[in-house]
Amino acid sequence: MTLEILTADSLSPFRHGFFTRRGGASSGIFAGLNCGPGSSDQSDSVRLNRARVADAMGVSHDTLVTVHQTHSANVVTLTAPLPQAQPKPEADAMVTATPGLALGILTADCQPVLLADPVAKVIGAAHAGWRGALSGVLENTVEAMLDLGAERARINAVIGPSISQQAYEVGEEFLDSFLAEDPDFARFFANGVDGKYQFDLIGFGLSRLRAAGVADASWIGHCTYADPVRFYSYRRATHEGQADYGRLISAICI
């Protein structure tokens, strides 16, 4: 099956894509394009899936770069591929001005965010779950791009397939962690059922990007939870009692 790649006009002319699960070599609960080496999927299948993504991005397999994501606000600046024999750096975002490097982010409900300044030719990619977004991973990514010559007013940012507010039920302690940071964050929560709340992760991400002063911030418009044919979802897998879940990849390259 052919790979399905979602793109955004605002990231042109950079090669980029929010890859769905279609077109991969994995089977079973991982059926499709599972690109997560941290999953319990067969390693050969994951390697083949990542190779297909690299081919689609027009880069060599070792220049499709991912990091060890830990829900942090850490950003790494890359000038060359990461050494294959060494542990990946613990970070949740990358930036580069080096042509030929494809920055890849793995998600399964969290926000994959791709950023680009077309004039300075600086790109970024961030993994923004609620912890990372709350602690500043998106702002830190913008700052790291500025260090490479980008300008806020030229950066376009696009949030890829992520869990929507309708599917993101949280408890009172979750709400309290946001209100402790800023009472105004209450606007990203709606009342749910049985004392629960519905959190607008995407709205929160867009707000943080816009507050960081980027030229444009948008969401590509797909909920990972609601579309099992096209997307992996950690929360959906948990609700279904699955033992594990696949990881989607989103990537951008100069």
Stockholm file with secondary structure:
# STOCKHOLM 1.0

chainA/1-254         MTLEILTADSLSPFRHGFFTRRGGASSGIFAGLNCGPGSSDQSDSVRLNRARVADAMGVSHDTLVTVHQTHSANVVTLTAPLPQAQPKPEADAMVTATPGLALGILTADCQPVLLADPVAKVIGAAHAGWRGALSGVLENTVEAMLDLGAERARINAVIGPSISQQAYEVGEEFLDSFLAEDPDFARFFANGVDGKYQFDLIGFGLSRLRAAGVADASWIGHCTYADPVRFYSYRRATHEGQADYGRLISAICI
#=GR chainA/1-254 SS CCCCEECCGGGTTSEEEEECSTTCSBCGGGCBCCCCTTSSSCHHHHHHHHHHHHHHHTSCGGGEECCBCCSSCCEEEESSCCCTTSCCCBCSEEEECCTTCEEEEEESSSEEEEEEETTTTEEEEEEECHHHHHHTHHHHHHHHHHHTTCCGGGCEEEECSBCCGGGCEECHHHHHHHHHHCGGGGGGEEECSTTCEEECHHHHHHHHHHHTTCSEEEECCCBTTTCTTTCCCHHHHHHTTCSCCCCEEEEEEC
#=GC SS_cons         CCCCEECCGGGTTSEEEEECSTTCSBCGGGCBCCCCTTSSSCHHHHHHHHHHHHHHHTSCGGGEECCBCCSSCCEEEESSCCCTTSCCCBCSEEEECCTTCEEEEEESSSEEEEEEETTTTEEEEEEECHHHHHHTHHHHHHHHHHHTTCCGGGCEEEECSBCCGGGCEECHHHHHHHHHHCGGGGGGEEECSTTCEEECHHHHHHHHHHHTTCSEEEECCCBTTTCTTTCCCHHHHHHTTCSCCCCEEEEEEC
//
